[in-house]
Amino acid sequence: MRPVKLAPAHPHGEALLRIPRRSVLTDDVYLQLKTLIMNNAIAPGIRINIEDIARQLEVSPTPVREALARLDSDGLVDKLPLKGYRTTPLLGELEVRELYELRLLLEPFAAGRAAVRITDEQATALREELATCPVAPRESRYEDYQPLTSHDTRLHELVLTIAGNSTVTDAFQRTHCHLHLFRLSYAGELGDTTLTEHGRIVDAVTSSDPIAAEAAMRAHLESSRDRMLTSFAAKPR
């Protein structure tokens, strides 16, 4: 099995694997591998040599395997029968369109339902979640925008949980949409717009206004989809 191919991670040429010369736990290995994949420093569609990664991180293969199992559940690697793991490909334009088609079927409905069902405690939880990421990160590395990614995931899942349909929630979680979309691109202005739109969703849901909640979620998803498709159009073919 050939070694992992590492793509350039930074225009100034810093070392890709800034690994502390110490023993690391599975969580550390998981976070470091996830960061490399999200930054495309481990290229999409590349088979991962567990022994090679363990050697670079100076750990045994066991925590690497455990970390890869978690990354498999995140949708960032695939387990190949009898061949180990490889990183998943980036989403293409058609896949992005289809992902947003699914989200537009599930999430506006869920936001409207959440506005009808929401309790005072849940309203407080939504507002508190909004406050966890008051300012959008400016840098485009995963290390910088990870707090926004986590907030984005938690807020959307919280709305789905308040809506009370576990089947819809499970279907949404299986898409791993936040990681896949942020892996394609991130810019500071995208984060600013995302947080503004999140605020409108939270205001509508906590005001128990199902029509406004559904409209705010739909507008957010359509805006996000259009920004993503514009980035595809701007790339040379």
C-alpha positions in Angstrom: 0.0 0.0 0.0 1.5 3.3 -1.0 2.0 6.1 1.6 -0.6 8.8 2.0 -0.1 11.7 -0.4 -0.2 15.0 1.4 -1.2 18.1 -0.6 0.3 21.5 0.1 -1.4 22.8 3.2 -0.3 26.4 3.4 0.9 28.9 0.7 3.9 29.8 2.9 5.1 26.2 3.0 5.0 25.3 6.7 5.3 21.7 7.5 2.0 19.8 7.0 2.3 17.5 10.0 3.0 19.7 13.0 2.8 16.7 15.3 4.1 17.1 18.9 6.9 14.6 19.6 4.9 12.8 22.3 2.5 10.0 22.7 -1.1 11.0 21.7 -4.5 9.5 22.5 -7.1 8.5 20.0 -8.8 11.9 20.4 -5.6 13.7 19.4 -5.0 11.4 16.4 -8.7 11.9 15.4 -8.5 15.7 15.6 -5.2 15.9 13.7 -6.3 13.6 10.9 -9.7 15.4 10.7 -7.9 18.7 10.3 -5.6 17.4 7.6 -8.6 15.9 5.7 -10.7 19.1 6.1 -7.8 21.2 4.8 -7.3 18.7 1.9 -3.8 18.2 3.1 -4.6 14.5 2.8 -5.9 14.6 -0.7 -9.5 13.4 -1.4 -9.8 9.8 -2.7 -6.4 8.7 -1.3 -5.9 5.4 0.4 -4.6 5.8 4.0 -1.7 3.7 5.1 -2.3 3.1 8.8 1.3 2.1 9.5 2.6 5.2 7.8 0.3 7.5 9.7 1.2 5.7 13.0 4.8 6.2 12.2 4.4 9.9 11.5 2.4 10.5 14.6 4.7 8.2 16.7 1.8 6.1 18.0 0.8 2.5 17.7 -1.6 1.6 14.9 -4.4 1.1 17.4 -5.3 4.7 18.0 -5.0 5.4 14.3 -7.5 2.6 13.5 -9.9 4.0 16.2 -9.6 7.5 14.8 -10.3 6.3 11.3 -13.4 4.4 12.5 -14.7 7.8 13.9 -13.8 9.6 10.7 -15.7 6.9 8.8 -18.8 7.7 10.9 -18.2 11.4 10.0 -18.2 10.6 6.3 -14.7 11.8 5.8 -13.2 8.4 5.1 -14.6 5.1 3.7 -13.6 1.7 4.8 -12.7 -0.5 1.9 -13.2 -4.3 2.2 -9.8 -5.9 2.8 -8.0 -2.7 1.8 -8.3 -0.4 4.8 -9.5 3.2 4.5 -9.4 6.0 1.9 -10.5 9.7 2.1 -13.9 10.4 0.6 -14.0 12.5 -2.6 -15.1 16.1 -2.5 -18.7 16.8 -3.4 -19.3 17.7 -7.0 -21.7 20.3 -8.3 -24.5 17.7 -8.9 -24.0 16.3 -5.4 -24.2 19.7 -3.8 -27.5 20.4 -5.7 -28.9 17.1 -4.6 -27.9 17.6 -1.0 -29.6 21.0 -0.9 -32.7 19.5 -2.5 -32.9 17.0 0.4 -32.3 19.8 3.0 -35.0 22.0 1.5 -37.4 19.1 1.8 -36.5 18.4 5.5 -35.4 21.6 7.3 -38.0 24.3 6.4 -40.7 21.9 7.5 -38.8 21.1 10.7 -38.3 24.8 11.5 -42.0 25.5 11.2 -42.8 22.5 13.3 -40.2 23.5 15.9 -41.8 27.0 16.2 -45.1 25.3 17.1 -43.6 22.8 19.6 -40.9 24.9 21.2 -40.7 25.2 25.0 -39.2 28.0 27.1 -36.2 25.7 27.9 -35.7 24.9 24.3 -35.9 28.6 23.3 -33.2 29.3 25.8 -31.1 26.5 24.4 -31.4 27.9 20.9 -30.4 31.4 22.0 -27.5 30.1 24.0 -26.3 28.1 20.9 -26.5 31.2 18.8 -24.3 33.0 21.3 -21.5 30.3 21.1 -20.3 31.7 17.8 -20.9 35.5 17.9 -18.2 36.4 15.2 -17.3 34.5 12.0 -13.7 33.3 11.7 -11.7 35.2 9.1 -9.2 32.5 8.1 -9.9 29.7 5.7 -8.1 26.9 7.5 -10.2 24.3 9.4 -8.3 25.1 12.6 -9.8 28.6 12.4 -13.3 28.0 11.2 -14.0 24.7 13.2 -16.0 26.6 15.9 -18.4 27.8 13.2 -18.7 24.3 11.7 -19.5 22.9 15.1 -22.0 25.7 15.8 -23.6 25.2 12.4 -24.1 21.5 13.0 -25.5 22.0 16.5 -27.9 24.7 15.6 -29.5 22.8 12.7 -29.7 19.6 14.7 -31.2 21.5 17.6 -34.0 22.8 15.4 -34.6 19.3 14.1 -34.7 17.9 17.7 -37.2 20.5 18.8 -39.3 19.6 15.8 -39.6 16.1 17.3 -39.2 13.9 14.3 -36.4 11.5 14.9 -36.6 10.0 11.4 -36.0 13.4 9.9 -33.2 14.0 12.3 -31.5 10.7 11.5 -31.8 11.3 7.8 -30.2 14.7 8.2 -27.3 13.5 10.4 -26.4 10.8 7.9 -25.6 13.4 5.2 -22.7 14.9 7.3 -23.6 18.0 5.2 -21.8 20.5 7.3 -18.4 18.8 7.2 -18.7 18.1 3.4 -19.8 21.6 2.5 -17.2 23.4 4.6 -14.6 21.1 3.3 -15.3 22.5 -0.2 -14.6 26.1 0.7 -14.8 28.7 3.5 -14.4 32.4 3.5 -15.0 35.0 6.2 -17.9 36.7 4.4 -19.6 33.3 4.1 -19.5 33.0 7.8 -20.9 36.5 8.4 -23.9 35.7 6.2 -24.4 32.3 7.8 -24.5 33.8 11.3 -26.9 36.6 10.3 -29.2 33.9 8.7 -29.0 31.8 11.8 -30.1 34.7 13.9 -33.2 35.1 11.8 -34.0 31.4 12.1 -33.6 31.6 15.9 -35.8 34.7 16.2 -38.6 33.1 14.2 -38.5 29.8 16.0 -38.3 31.3 19.5 -41.2 33.7 18.6 -43.4 30.6 17.8 -44.0 31.8 14.3 -44.1 28.7 12.1 -44.5 30.6 8.8 -41.6 33.0 9.5 -39.5 30.0 10.8 -40.1 28.0 7.6 -39.3 31.0 5.5 -36.1 31.9 7.4 -34.8 28.4 7.1 -35.7 28.1 3.4 -34.0 31.5 2.7 -30.9 30.4 4.6 -30.6 27.1 2.7 -31.2 28.7 -0.7 -28.7 31.4 0.0 -26.1 28.8 1.1 -26.8 26.7 -1.9 -26.4 29.6 -4.3 -23.2 30.7 -2.7 -21.8 27.2 -3.1 -22.9 26.9 -6.7 -21.4 30.3 -7.5 -18.0 29.0 -6.2 -18.3 26.1 -8.6 -19.0 28.4 -11.5 -16.0 30.5 -10.6 -13.6 27.6 -10.7 -11.8 26.8 -14.0 -13.1 23.7 -15.6 
